[in-house]
Amino acid sequence: MKKVLYFLPILFLATSCDKDDDDNTPAGKTKTQTLTEASWKFETAGIDVNKDGTIDTDLSSQINACAKDNTLKFETNGSGTVSEGAIACPSSPGATTPFTWAFASNETQLNITGNAVLGYGGQYKVVTLSDTKLSLSKDTTLPIIGASTLVANFIH
């Protein structure tokens, strides 16, 4: 069970669902400007049972503290960095891990490659992107839980 809970945040951070894009980008800003203006930190994560882009079963309390305190920084040039917080995860490759990113499908998808978030990349559905919130989701299969739509929320 501990192994499942350790890898759960990895999957949450690599997340996409079938919900239509909820465009909350502030007026006068591009999505790239909104995504890259500050670092994002973990807020909540869980399972979206009805695929409406919101968490129905919150799993935040089961995510390791060492993953919860990490931050994501997206740069305008398509690069990014995951920074370890005060609590370093035992399998962390170092204080920072680089990744690359790009919007796709009219900026409704976010593709992350390289080591990305805790070693994973992939295509993510952008559920919400605003000045204060980034919500990503993805249909995936979790150990023990099975096929699921995961949602991960980040804040500034």
Salt bridges, closest charged atoms under 4 A:
ASP21 OD2 - LYS31 NZ 3.03
GLU37 OE1 - LYS29 NZ 2.73
ASP131 OD1 - LYS29 NZ 2.67
ASP139 OD2 - LYS51 NZ 3.52
